[in-house]
Amino acid sequence: MKVAVAAVLAAGAASACCIGPLAFVLLGVGAFGASLAVLEPYRPALIVLTAVLLGAAFRVTYGRKADCGACSSPSRSRARTVVWIAAVLTVTLVTFPYYVGFLF
């Protein structure tokens, strides 16, 4: 579950150059939002990091099932739900620059 959270954070960092300025403009702090455009050159590397972390999250969640009492079915089910929510959130954040024009 920690890897899924890391994947979402990496996706947020990859999208900070696009979502950040828009959010700050909407909040009325446009100059601070413009400073996040500096992250644009790092976007491809952060997207790759996001994909690796999300892949690791799926591998940990859907990998071989260990025979232990702590790995009960409800906790595995909850972990799978969290990983899928993280995947949807990640795709939404990474693709934000492509669909933002249709929103505003």
C-alpha positions in Angstrom: 0.0 0.0 0.0 3.0 2.3 0.6 4.1 1.8 -3.0 0.7 2.9 -4.3 0.8 6.1 -2.2 4.3 6.7 -3.6 3.0 6.2 -7.1 0.3 8.8 -6.6 2.8 11.2 -5.1 5.1 10.8 -8.1 2.2 11.3 -10.4 1.3 14.5 -8.5 4.9 15.7 -8.9 4.8 14.9 -12.6 1.7 16.9 -13.0 2.7 19.8 -10.7 3.9 21.8 -13.7 0.4 21.8 -15.1 -2.0 21.4 -12.2 -0.1 23.7 -9.8 -0.3 26.9 -11.9 -3.9 26.3 -12.6 -4.8 25.7 -9.0 -2.9 28.7 -7.8 -4.5 31.0 -10.4 -7.9 29.8 -9.3 -6.8 30.6 -5.7 -5.6 34.0 -6.7 -1.9 33.4 -6.2 -0.9 33.2 -9.9 2.8 34.3 -9.5 3.5 31.4 -7.2 1.8 28.9 -9.5 3.9 30.1 -12.4 7.0 29.1 -10.5 6.0 25.4 -10.7 6.5 25.5 -14.5 10.1 25.0 -13.7 9.3 21.3 -13.2 8.3 20.8 -16.8 11.7 19.4 -17.9 11.5 16.7 -15.2 8.0 15.5 -16.3 9.0 12.6 -18.4 11.4 11.2 -15.7 8.7 11.6 -13.1 6.1 9.8 -15.3 8.5 6.9 -15.6 9.1 6.9 -11.9 5.3 6.9 -11.4 4.9 3.9 -13.8 7.6 1.9 -12.0 6.1 2.6 -8.6 2.6 1.7 -9.7 3.9 -1.5 -11.3 5.6 -2.3 -8.1 2.4 -1.7 -6.2 0.5 -4.1 -8.5 3.3 -6.7 -8.1 3.2 -6.5 -4.4 -0.6 -6.6 -4.2 -1.2 -9.3 -6.8 2.1 -11.2 -6.5 2.5 -14.6 -4.8 0.3 -15.0 -1.8 2.4 -15.6 1.3 1.1 -18.2 3.7 0.8 -16.1 6.8 -2.1 -15.3 9.2 -1.6 -11.6 8.9 -2.3 -11.7 5.1 -6.0 -12.3 5.5 -8.4 -12.0 2.6 -10.0 -8.7 3.8 -6.6 -7.0 4.1 -5.6 -8.2 0.6 -9.0 -7.0 -0.8 -8.5 -3.6 0.8 -4.9 -3.4 -0.6 -6.2 -4.2 -4.1 -8.9 -1.5 -3.8 -6.3 1.1 -2.7 -4.0 0.1 -5.6 -6.8 0.5 -8.2 -7.8 3.8 -6.7 -4.2 4.9 -6.9 -4.0 3.8 -10.5 -7.1 5.7 -11.5 -5.9 8.8 -9.7 -2.4 8.5 -11.3 -3.8 8.2 -14.8 -6.0 11.3 -14.1 -3.1 13.3 -12.9 -0.6 12.2 -15.6 -3.1 12.9 -18.5 -4.3 16.3 -17.0 -2.4 18.4 -19.5 -4.1 16.7 -22.4 -7.7 17.2 -21.2 -7.4 20.5 -19.3 -8.3 22.4 -22.5 -11.7 20.8 -22.6 -12.5 21.8 -19.0 -11.8 25.5 -19.2 
